[in-house]
Amino acid sequence: MRINKFLAEQGVASRRRADELVAAGRVTINQKVARPGDDVATGDVVTLDGNQLSHKVKFEYYLLNKPKGCVCTAKDDKGRKTVLDLLPEGAGRVFPVGRLDYDTEGILILTNDGELAYRLTAPQSEIPKTYLIKVEGTMTAAQVNRLRAGVEIEKGVVTKKCKINVIETDKNFTKLHVTLTEGKNREIRKMFEVVGKKVVFLKRIKVGELTLTGLDRGACRKLSQDEVFYLKNL
C-alpha cells in the first residue's frame, strides 16, 4: 500500500495532505525517512512526528450542519472556533472533507476515511454539490445563462458548466440553487462577482442527494451505514 494511502486510512489527513507530510520528512518507515511513493507492508513500523501509527483503523463518519463563524481546520492561529469543536464528545480523530469558507454554512462531512475523502473531493469524481445562494437585487436571464455556461473567475481559470435555478426573486434580492461538480476556492462568490452580483448568503444544502434534513445549524450526527454506502458509490 502506498504511504499516502496508508496515512489517509489512519485518519491522519487526506492523501494530498499526506503527500505533503511525507515530503516534509515527518514520516518514517522502519526508522527510515519515507519518500513519496514508498510502500507500506503489513508489519512495517510507521511513525508520524515520532509517534507510531497502528495498522488497525476504525472509520468514523459525521455529518455537520456548519454554521457561519467557524473554520474548517483542526486549529486556528486566530483563535476562532473550528468545526472540530462542534463534534460530539467521544468522537475520534477525524478531519473535514473539503472546506466551507468562514462565512459559508451548510453540509460538511468529517471522517478519518481518507479514501472516501479523496473520492468526494477529487476533481475527476465530479460529485455534485448544491448550494442555496442569495444575492442582492434581481438577475437577468442573460446573467444566469452566462454562469451556467462557465465564466473566467481568475486569469486562465474557467468554471465548468453548472445547474442554476432561480427559486425566489424581487427587486431587493434573488435566491438561487446552484449545483457544481467542482470545488475551486470561493468559486461561487467569484462566479457571481463576474456578473456584477454580490453573494450575501451561501449555504451548501446537498452532497449528491445527502441533505441536512432534521439537523439544526451547528448540530452534528453520525452517518448511517446506508449513507456511507451511498457516498462511497456516488
Buried (B, 14 or more C-beta within 10 A) or exposed (E): BBBBBBBBBBBBBBBBBBBEBBEEEBBBBEEEEBEEEBEBEEEBEBBBEEEEBEBEBEBBBBBBBBBBEBBBBEEBEEEEBBBBEBBEEEBBEBBBBBBBBBEBBBBBBBBBBBBBBBBBBBEEEEBBBBBBBBBBEBBEEEBBEBBBEEBEBEEEEEBEEBEBEEEEBEEEBBBBBBBBBBBBEEBBBBBBBBBEBEBEBBBBBBBBEBBBEEBEEBBBEEBEEEBBEBBEEB
